[in-house]
Amino acid sequence: MNAIDVKDLHGGYEKTEILHGLSLSVSQGTFTAVIGPNGCGKSTLLKHIFGELAAFSGNVSIQGQSIGALKQNELARMVSFVGQKSDFAGDFTVKDIVSLGRYCHGDEASSSSVIEKSMEMVGISHLKNRTVNSLSGGEYQLAMISRALCQDTPIMLLDEITNNLDPKHEIQILKLLRNLSDSGKTIVCIMHNLNQVLSYSDNTVILKDGCVYECGKTDSVLTENNIEKVFDVTCSIIHADGRQLLTVY
């Protein structure tokens, strides 16, 4: 059974269709990168998978269950999401925000050990009493990731989560996600840094014009030919010391 199955999905916003008959499957316990040009439907796809947007037609299933048949709390115990934007502000502390990840678990909502561990995993324990409006952009992003970890779902959807992070924290978070995937969690992450895609992901989905251009093992999908055709750039992939380095020019 796959973690995620998307079949013939037509979707978007109000009457504007962004995704055109899109189909893909994501295996459990894998790190899948979603890449593609701006406006190709990457964020829209993730919002359909976790139920923020309703499909015009087609179906999305999580662990064999159609999301339309799941209650909100049931879906929240299966899938967590970190988007590009959120609207927390004011007097909420970092700990307040992170603890919201436990809300869908009912009686476990006050599980302080899970909350503390989630902050520790991303290195923000020292910020727990800080208010949201006192955080830098990077600190705020780390708090959102911690909240998703606190939700403790088997599937995590992440939309450009390295935005606002310095190089040290970028690598820290990507290594954490890689380790979580190796431990059995399913990670689906929209990414723009193609070298990081090569380094961390098992599989890659390339979107173009609201459709799947190609998907599969990253080494097979992230080729010079595909990158040049999808992004309209010239590139080279260099193989050295067992690693790959992609240069765009």
Residue, then its C-alpha position, 0 to 999 in steps of 0.5 A: m500500500n502506498a502512502i499517497d495515491v493521486k488519480d486523475l486529479h483536476g484541481g485548483y482555486e475557485k474556477t481556475e484549474i491548475l492541475h490537469g488530470l495529474s496522477l502519481s503515487v508516493s511509497q511509504g518511508t521515502f523522501t520525495a522531492v517535488i520540483g518544477p517551474n514557478g506556477c506549475g502547480k507544486s503548492t496546489l498539489l500539496k494543498h489537495i493532498f492534505g485537504e485544504l483544496a477540494a478536487f474538481s474531479g479525481n481522487v486523493s487517497i492517504q494510506g488507502q483511504s480517500i481523503g473525502a471519507l476522512k474526518q478532519n481530525e483523522l486526516a490531521r493524524m495522518v498528514s502534517f503540512v508546513g506551508q510557505k506562509s502562515d498567520f500566527a502573530g501577537d502574543f503566541t509563544v513558540k511553545d504555544i504554536v508547537s503545542l498546536g500540533r497535538y490538538c488532533h490527538g485529543d487526550e494527548a494534547s497536553s503531552s509536554s514530552v512530545i512538545e519539548k522533543s519537537m522543539e529540541m529536534v530543530g534546535i529551538s528549545h531556547l526560544k520556547n517562551r519567545t513571542v512569534n512577533s519577536l522571531s526572525g524569519g528563519e526562527y519562525q520557519l523552524a517553529m512551523i517545522s517543530r509544530a509539524l513534528c509535534q503532530d507526529t504524523p506518518i506523512m509530512l508535506l513541506d513547501e519550500i521549508t528551507n526558505n529563510l534558513d541560513p546554510k547551517h539550518e538548511i542542512q540541519i533540517l534536510k538531514l533531519l528529514r532524511n533521517l525521519s524518512d529512513s526511520g519510516k516517515t514519508i516525506v514529500c517536499i517542494m524544493h528549488n535547490l536541485n543539488q539538495v534534491l540530488s543529495y537528499s531525496d529518494n524520488t523526484v516528481i517533476l511538474k510542468d504546466g499542471c501535469v506530471y512531466e516525469c517521476g521516479k528515482t531521483d538519479s533517473v529523473l533529474t537529468e540534464n535533458n529533463i532540467e533543460k526542457v522543464f526549466d528552459v536553462t542549460c545545465s551540466i551534472i558532474h560526477a565526482d567522488g561518488r557524488q553529483l553536482l549540478t551547475v546551471y548556466 
